[in-house]
Amino acid sequence: MTNRKVPEKWQSNVNAIKAVQVAFDMDEKVQMEIRKSAVEANLSPSDKIRLILGLPVNKKPKRPRLTVSLNAEDYQLLAQKYQLEPSQQLEIKRKLMEDLISFVSEK
């Protein structure tokens, strides 16, 4: 794919399209140490691996986020837990955030 064939608004994504994700199956202890080191440095595990390997890391600050994938069944279970309807996804998200904050507060 050359840059000339890609629409102008997608030009910045050309390099990302060419990137290949590499997964590592390693000892759990090694994985945990890399993740722990990444968290302590306020980095993603991917960025920490890039630094360990001597590769450049995007200096642009990222918005720190936690993510979880929820399917329809998950929303059903969470709706029951919070006494809401599964369709009330924003309210469920708000309750989830409260639970996560409570988890940290209790530590």
Backbone as a chain_set.jsonl record, in Angstrom:
{"seq": "MTNRKVPEKWQSNVNAIKAVQVAFDMDEKVQMEIRKSAVEANLSPSDKIRLILGLPVNKKPKRPRLTVSLNAEDYQLLAQKYQLEPSQQLEIKRKLMEDLISFVSEK", "coords": {"N": [[0.854, -1.178, 0.0], [0.722, 2.122, -0.964], [1.353, 5.54, -0.056], [0.131, 7.265, -1.84], [-2.255, 6.112, -2.707], [-3.9, 6.08, -0.568], [-6.58, 7.684, 1.082], [-6.467, 11.167, 1.899], [-7.252, 11.878, 4.574], [-6.595, 9.595, 5.946], [-3.894, 9.276, 5.894], [-2.128, 9.514, 8.096], [-2.423, 7.107, 9.342], [-1.116, 5.151, 7.921], [1.423, 4.025, 8.658], [0.687, 2.686, 10.996], [-0.99, 0.752, 9.97], [0.825, -0.849, 8.688], [2.241, -1.922, 10.801], [3.029, -4.739, 12.874], [1.73, -6.742, 15.336], [3.422, -8.303, 17.986], [3.369, -11.125, 19.958], [4.308, -12.445, 23.136], [5.061, -15.469, 24.631], [5.871, -16.093, 27.699], [7.515, -16.978, 30.766], [5.463, -16.674, 33.612], [6.408, -15.148, 35.761], [8.318, -13.46, 34.576], [6.652, -11.974, 32.88], [5.041, -10.685, 34.808], [6.936, -9.105, 36.149], [7.724, -7.336, 34.118], [5.28, -6.051, 33.596], [4.811, -4.909, 36.131], [7.024, -3.2, 36.353], [6.426, -1.511, 34.234], [4.041, -0.28, 35.121], [5.012, 1.053, 37.388], [6.609, 2.918, 36.126], [4.756, 4.417, 34.897], [3.934, 3.588, 32.354], [2.691, 1.846, 29.445], [2.587, -1.754, 29.164], [3.498, -2.442, 26.605], [4.957, -0.14, 25.792], [6.959, -0.241, 27.728], [8.264, -2.626, 27.023], [9.225, -1.833, 24.511], [11.092, 0.113, 25.346], [12.883, -1.494, 26.826], [13.894, -3.021, 24.759], [15.26, -1.126, 23.403], [13.964, 0.452, 21.567], [12.281, 3.265, 20.015], [9.886, 5.245, 21.832], [6.66, 6.577, 21.753], [6.481, 9.835, 22.692], [4.308, 11.348, 23.219], [1.917, 12.158, 25.58], [-0.377, 9.816, 26.919], [-3.848, 9.352, 27.472], [-4.586, 8.142, 30.547], [-6.149, 5.052, 30.97], [-8.325, 2.449, 32.02], [-9.414, -0.619, 30.775], [-12.075, -2.868, 29.949], [-13.621, -5.61, 28.403], [-16.974, -6.037, 27.713], [-19.625, -8.239, 27.236], [-22.949, -9.026, 25.987], [-24.038, -10.828, 27.841], [-22.527, -10.226, 30.108], [-23.45, -7.636, 30.632], [-26.05, -8.297, 31.333], [-25.636, -9.725, 33.744], [-24.381, -7.724, 35.293], [-26.37, -5.796, 35.324], [-28.29, -7.081, 36.881], [-26.851, -7.237, 39.282], [-26.61, -4.514, 39.957], [-29.199, -3.776, 40.055], [-30.467, -2.761, 37.73], [-31.502, -2.113, 34.317], [-30.298, -4.032, 31.55], [-29.946, -2.435, 29.303], [-29.239, 0.021, 30.287], [-26.56, 1.064, 29.966], [-24.735, 3.211, 30.399], [-25.269, 3.94, 33.052], [-24.623, 1.542, 34.281], [-21.884, 1.519, 33.727], [-21.121, 3.705, 35.283], [-21.622, 2.687, 37.843], [-19.806, 0.578, 37.839], [-17.403, 2.019, 37.824], [-17.59, 3.194, 40.346], [-17.383, 0.886, 41.937], [-14.747, 0.112, 41.312], [-13.301, 2.29, 42.308], [-13.968, 2.048, 45.003], [-12.725, -0.391, 45.533], [-10.01, 0.339, 45.408], [-9.923, 2.234, 47.441], [-10.358, 0.689, 49.679], [-8.002, -0.622, 50.048]], "CA": [[0.0, 0.0, 0.0], [1.51, 3.348, -1.007], [0.653, 6.709, 0.488], [-0.641, 7.956, -2.874], [-3.557, 5.488, -2.894], [-4.659, 6.207, 0.678], [-7.22, 9.001, 1.198], [-5.727, 12.157, 2.688], [-7.588, 11.85, 6.0], [-6.065, 8.359, 6.548], [-2.449, 9.234, 5.686], [-1.403, 9.325, 9.359], [-2.593, 5.724, 9.791], [-0.418, 4.227, 7.032], [2.425, 3.274, 9.413], [-0.004, 1.782, 11.921], [-1.496, -0.359, 9.169], [1.962, -1.702, 8.367], [2.79, -2.495, 12.022], [2.625, -6.097, 13.19], [1.799, -6.984, 16.777], [4.161, -9.501, 18.345], [2.984, -11.606, 21.289], [5.359, -13.22, 23.774], [4.687, -16.463, 25.633], [7.011, -16.172, 28.607], [7.253, -17.345, 32.143], [4.567, -15.726, 34.282], [7.217, -14.257, 36.595], [8.897, -12.456, 33.681], [5.555, -11.09, 32.472], [4.638, -9.859, 35.947], [7.981, -8.105, 36.405], [7.64, -6.306, 33.068], [4.056, -5.268, 33.858], [5.029, -4.129, 37.358], [7.968, -2.142, 36.0], [5.696, -0.564, 33.373], [3.122, 0.49, 35.968], [5.815, 1.942, 38.219], [7.119, 3.986, 35.264], [3.584, 5.033, 34.265], [3.978, 3.215, 30.948], [1.981, 0.629, 29.07], [3.549, -2.849, 29.008], [4.073, -2.357, 25.266], [5.99, 0.895, 25.806], [8.076, -0.728, 28.55], [8.986, -3.593, 26.194], [9.968, -1.062, 23.513], [12.259, 0.713, 26.008], [13.818, -2.584, 27.141], [14.505, -3.444, 23.497], [15.978, 0.0, 22.817], [13.162, 1.046, 20.49], [11.68, 4.548, 20.401], [8.549, 5.243, 22.422], [5.943, 7.815, 21.479], [6.549, 10.698, 23.875], [3.013, 12.0, 23.394], [1.233, 11.569, 26.735], [-1.635, 9.133, 26.643], [-4.849, 9.459, 28.515], [-4.581, 6.862, 31.273], [-7.459, 4.42, 31.027], [-8.453, 1.017, 32.241], [-10.457, -1.123, 29.884], [-12.585, -4.225, 30.09], [-14.598, -5.922, 27.351], [-18.215, -6.572, 28.261], [-20.56, -8.73, 26.234], [-24.36, -8.902, 26.382], [-24.238, -11.604, 29.074], [-21.928, -9.441, 31.195], [-24.384, -6.558, 30.966], [-27.18, -8.926, 32.044], [-25.189, -10.007, 35.118], [-24.143, -6.457, 35.994], [-27.671, -5.156, 35.522], [-28.871, -7.73, 38.062], [-26.063, -6.83, 40.454], [-26.889, -3.117, 40.287], [-30.65, -3.592, 39.979], [-30.721, -1.896, 36.584], [-31.804, -2.812, 33.071], [-29.083, -4.181, 30.743], [-29.848, -1.332, 28.338], [-28.743, 1.214, 30.985], [-25.118, 0.843, 29.957], [-24.007, 4.323, 31.026], [-25.447, 3.814, 34.494], [-23.819, 0.379, 34.679], [-20.49, 1.98, 33.71], [-20.929, 4.557, 36.462], [-21.568, 1.788, 39.002], [-18.527, -0.124, 37.749], [-16.371, 2.954, 38.269], [-17.722, 3.299, 41.807], [-16.83, -0.346, 42.503], [-13.289, 0.15, 41.176], [-12.798, 3.289, 43.264], [-14.105, 1.434, 46.319], [-11.684, -1.409, 45.634], [-8.748, 1.009, 45.711], [-10.077, 2.9, 48.748], [-10.305, -0.319, 50.743], [-6.636, -1.166, 50.176]], "C": [[0.895, 1.235, 0.0], [0.67, 4.494, -0.498], [-0.215, 7.399, -0.545], [-2.04, 7.388, -3.04], [-4.462, 5.648, -1.675], [-5.288, 7.597, 0.737], [-6.462, 9.897, 2.178], [-5.99, 12.04, 4.186], [-7.042, 10.6, 6.705], [-4.549, 8.266, 6.447], [-1.681, 8.943, 6.975], [-1.496, 7.887, 9.871], [-1.811, 4.705, 8.964], [0.608, 3.398, 7.799], [1.776, 2.295, 10.378], [-0.539, 0.562, 11.183], [-0.375, -1.354, 8.884], [2.558, -2.38, 9.597], [2.223, -3.892, 12.26], [2.779, -6.292, 14.69], [2.503, -8.307, 17.018], [3.78, -9.879, 19.765], [4.097, -12.5, 21.821], [4.744, -14.192, 24.776], [5.907, -16.672, 26.511], [6.551, -16.654, 29.965], [6.41, -16.255, 32.811], [5.338, -14.715, 35.13], [7.832, -13.129, 35.759], [7.822, -11.458, 33.265], [5.153, -10.145, 33.6], [5.666, -8.776, 36.238], [7.944, -6.987, 35.372], [6.413, -5.439, 33.292], [4.236, -4.363, 35.068], [5.957, -2.948, 37.071], [7.29, -1.074, 35.139], [4.782, 0.325, 34.207], [3.901, 1.497, 36.806], [6.375, 3.119, 37.426], [6.004, 4.734, 34.546], [3.597, 4.818, 32.749], [3.051, 2.041, 30.696], [3.016, -0.492, 29.002], [4.238, -2.81, 27.639], [5.188, -1.318, 25.209], [7.197, 0.459, 26.621], [8.92, -1.724, 27.757], [9.813, -2.868, 25.14], [11.215, -0.43, 24.135], [13.313, -0.345, 26.328], [14.59, -3.0, 25.886], [15.273, -2.327, 22.81], [15.268, 0.643, 21.647], [12.568, 2.371, 20.948], [10.258, 4.356, 20.925], [7.926, 6.591, 22.119], [5.903, 8.657, 22.753], [5.216, 11.391, 24.178], [2.287, 11.361, 24.582], [-0.104, 10.955, 26.333], [-2.583, 9.34, 27.801], [-4.879, 8.124, 29.254], [-6.001, 6.306, 31.389], [-7.308, 2.972, 31.419], [-9.572, 0.554, 31.332], [-10.858, -2.543, 30.27], [-13.6, -4.427, 28.971], [-15.806, -6.581, 28.004], [-19.115, -7.024, 27.121], [-21.989, -8.616, 26.773], [-24.647, -9.65, 27.684], [-23.671, -10.868, 30.293], [-22.867, -8.312, 31.629], [-25.613, -7.097, 31.702], [-26.813, -9.134, 33.512], [-24.994, -8.72, 35.921], [-25.444, -5.711, 36.261], [-28.363, -5.756, 36.744], [-28.162, -7.263, 39.333], [-26.447, -5.424, 40.913], [-28.377, -2.778, 40.253], [-31.026, -2.552, 38.923], [-31.155, -2.757, 35.405], [-30.505, -2.926, 32.264], [-28.875, -3.04, 29.743], [-29.3, -0.046, 28.97], [-27.218, 1.158, 31.108], [-24.319, 1.984, 30.587], [-24.109, 4.269, 32.542], [-24.648, 2.623, 35.041], [-22.346, 0.778, 34.72], [-20.19, 2.84, 34.933], [-20.796, 3.705, 37.725], [-20.252, 1.007, 39.02], [-17.394, 0.764, 38.249], [-16.407, 3.127, 39.785], [-17.12, 2.074, 42.49], [-15.299, -0.35, 42.431], [-12.655, 1.141, 42.138], [-12.878, 2.74, 44.682], [-13.018, 0.383, 46.551], [-10.357, -0.776, 46.041], [-8.795, 1.657, 47.074], [-9.944, 1.933, 49.905], [-8.903, -0.874, 50.961], [-5.808, -0.372, 51.156]], "O": [[1.743, 1.377, 0.88], [-0.56, 4.437, -0.502], [-1.195, 8.052, -0.189], [-2.939, 8.107, -3.475], [-5.661, 5.378, -1.75], [-4.61, 8.59, 0.473], [-5.891, 9.423, 3.159], [-5.055, 12.098, 4.984], [-7.027, 10.55, 7.934], [-3.97, 7.268, 6.875], [-0.694, 8.208, 6.954], [-0.723, 7.494, 10.745], [-1.84, 3.514, 9.274], [0.666, 2.183, 7.616], [2.272, 1.182, 10.554], [-0.536, -0.543, 11.726], [-0.606, -2.562, 8.845], [3.319, -3.336, 9.448], [1.085, -4.186, 11.893], [3.846, -6.034, 15.248], [2.226, -9.305, 16.352], [3.858, -9.053, 20.675], [4.747, -13.22, 21.063], [3.995, -13.784, 25.664], [6.861, -17.344, 26.118], [5.357, -16.724, 30.258], [6.63, -15.064, 32.591], [4.953, -13.548, 35.205], [7.859, -11.977, 36.192], [8.046, -10.248, 33.289], [4.948, -8.952, 33.377], [5.297, -7.642, 36.543], [8.114, -5.818, 35.717], [6.495, -4.215, 33.19], [3.861, -3.191, 35.037], [5.693, -1.826, 37.504], [7.549, 0.119, 35.297], [4.752, 1.541, 34.021], [3.502, 2.656, 36.923], [6.594, 4.196, 37.982], [6.266, 5.581, 33.693], [3.313, 5.729, 31.972], [2.671, 1.327, 31.625], [4.2, -0.22, 28.802], [5.427, -3.112, 27.532], [6.249, -1.579, 24.642], [8.335, 0.752, 26.253], [10.149, -1.676, 27.809], [10.963, -3.231, 24.893], [12.281, -0.435, 23.519], [14.505, -0.116, 26.124], [15.785, -3.291, 25.947], [15.873, -2.541, 21.756], [15.897, 1.307, 20.823], [12.371, 2.578, 22.146], [9.537, 3.444, 20.52], [8.587, 7.625, 22.215], [5.353, 8.232, 23.769], [5.027, 11.949, 25.26], [2.066, 10.15, 24.589], [-0.849, 11.504, 25.522], [-2.173, 9.484, 28.952], [-5.166, 7.089, 28.653], [-6.922, 6.988, 31.839], [-6.274, 2.351, 31.172], [-10.562, 1.26, 31.144], [-10.074, -3.301, 30.839], [-14.35, -3.511, 28.634], [-15.676, -7.552, 28.748], [-19.34, -6.286, 26.162], [-22.196, -8.156, 27.895], [-25.404, -9.17, 28.528], [-24.264, -10.887, 31.372], [-23.055, -8.063, 32.82], [-26.151, -6.433, 32.588], [-27.573, -8.771, 34.409], [-25.393, -8.638, 37.083], [-25.599, -5.07, 37.3], [-28.953, -5.033, 37.548], [-28.804, -6.937, 40.332], [-26.592, -5.172, 42.109], [-28.758, -1.617, 40.406], [-31.781, -1.613, 39.176], [-31.17, -3.985, 35.494], [-29.69, -2.004, 32.291], [-27.74, -2.725, 29.387], [-28.934, 0.882, 28.249], [-26.666, 1.199, 32.207], [-23.314, 1.729, 31.251], [-23.127, 4.528, 33.238], [-24.072, 2.695, 36.126], [-21.634, 0.41, 35.655], [-19.129, 2.715, 35.544], [-19.949, 3.978, 38.575], [-19.658, 0.8, 40.078], [-16.53, 0.316, 39.004], [-15.36, 3.197, 40.428], [-16.429, 2.201, 43.501], [-14.632, -0.766, 43.378], [-11.602, 0.872, 42.714], [-11.961, 2.941, 45.478], [-12.462, 0.288, 47.646], [-9.66, -1.293, 46.914], [-7.8, 1.635, 47.8], [-9.477, 2.3, 50.983], [-8.653, -1.534, 51.969], [-4.641, -0.693, 51.381]]}, "num_chains": 1, "name": "protein.A"}
